[in-house]
Amino acid sequence: MGEFIIYYRGKIVGGIYDDRLLVKPIKSSIDYMPSALYELPYDGAKEMLLIDGVDSKEFLTGLFYAMYDELPAPKPKKKR
């Protein structure tokens, strides 16, 4: 598993893996960053998109906003 999981408004958008910000490769993120590189977060994982503009608040906000509606809803927590 990654070092940190990144949530946006309660949904998982990606994570930080080995000092790299990676997001889920869904249609909206691919459309937002058509030239982004695909990288593996860790051995045995599915490829994710590498974020180049980590210093741009506007870029990240726009990306996460674009991805939000397409991301799956969080799974309900199990009751004990």
C-alpha positions as CSV (number, residue, x, y, z in Angstrom):
1,M,0.0,0.0,0.0
2,G,1.1,3.6,-0.5
3,E,2.6,6.0,1.9
4,F,-0.5,8.3,1.9
5,I,-3.9,8.0,0.4
6,I,-5.4,11.3,-1.0
7,Y,-9.1,12.0,-0.5
8,Y,-11.1,14.7,-2.1
9,R,-14.5,15.4,-0.5
10,G,-14.6,11.9,0.9
11,K,-13.5,10.0,-2.2
12,I,-10.1,8.5,-3.0
13,V,-8.4,10.3,-5.9
14,G,-4.9,8.8,-5.6
15,G,-2.0,8.7,-3.3
16,I,1.6,9.6,-2.6
17,Y,4.0,6.7,-3.4
18,D,7.8,7.0,-3.1
19,D,7.6,10.8,-3.2
20,R,5.3,10.7,-6.3
21,L,1.7,12.0,-6.5
22,L,-0.3,9.5,-8.5
23,V,-4.0,9.6,-9.3
24,K,-6.5,7.0,-10.6
25,P,-6.5,6.7,-14.4
26,I,-10.2,7.4,-15.0
27,K,-11.6,9.1,-18.1
28,S,-11.7,12.6,-16.5
29,S,-8.1,12.5,-15.2
30,I,-6.9,11.2,-18.6
31,D,-8.8,13.9,-20.4
32,Y,-7.5,16.6,-18.0
33,M,-3.8,15.4,-18.4
34,P,-3.6,13.7,-21.8
35,S,0.2,13.6,-21.8
36,A,0.6,12.3,-18.2
37,L,2.8,9.3,-17.7
38,Y,1.5,6.0,-16.3
39,E,3.5,4.6,-13.4
40,L,3.2,1.7,-10.9
41,P,2.7,2.9,-7.3
42,Y,4.2,-0.4,-6.1
43,D,4.9,-3.9,-7.3
44,G,1.8,-5.8,-8.3
45,A,-0.5,-2.6,-8.4
46,K,-2.4,-1.2,-11.3
47,E,-0.8,1.7,-13.2
48,M,-1.8,5.2,-12.1
49,L,-1.2,8.7,-13.6
50,L,1.8,10.7,-12.5
51,I,1.1,14.3,-11.5
52,D,3.6,16.8,-12.7
53,G,2.1,20.0,-11.4
54,V,2.2,19.3,-7.7
55,D,3.1,22.9,-6.9
56,S,0.1,24.3,-8.6
57,K,-2.9,24.7,-6.3
58,E,-5.1,25.7,-9.3
59,F,-4.1,22.6,-11.3
60,L,-4.7,20.1,-8.5
61,T,-8.0,21.7,-7.5
62,G,-9.2,21.6,-11.1
63,L,-8.0,18.0,-11.6
64,F,-9.7,16.7,-8.4
65,Y,-12.9,18.6,-9.2
66,A,-12.9,17.1,-12.7
67,M,-12.5,13.6,-11.3
68,Y,-15.0,13.8,-8.4
69,D,-18.3,12.8,-10.2
70,E,-16.6,9.8,-11.8
71,L,-15.0,8.4,-8.7
72,P,-16.9,5.7,-6.8
73,A,-18.7,6.5,-3.6
74,P,-16.9,5.4,-0.4
75,K,-17.8,2.0,0.8
76,P,-20.1,2.0,3.9
77,K,-18.3,1.1,7.1
78,K,-19.2,-2.3,8.6
79,K,-21.2,-2.2,11.8
80,R,-19.7,-4.2,14.7
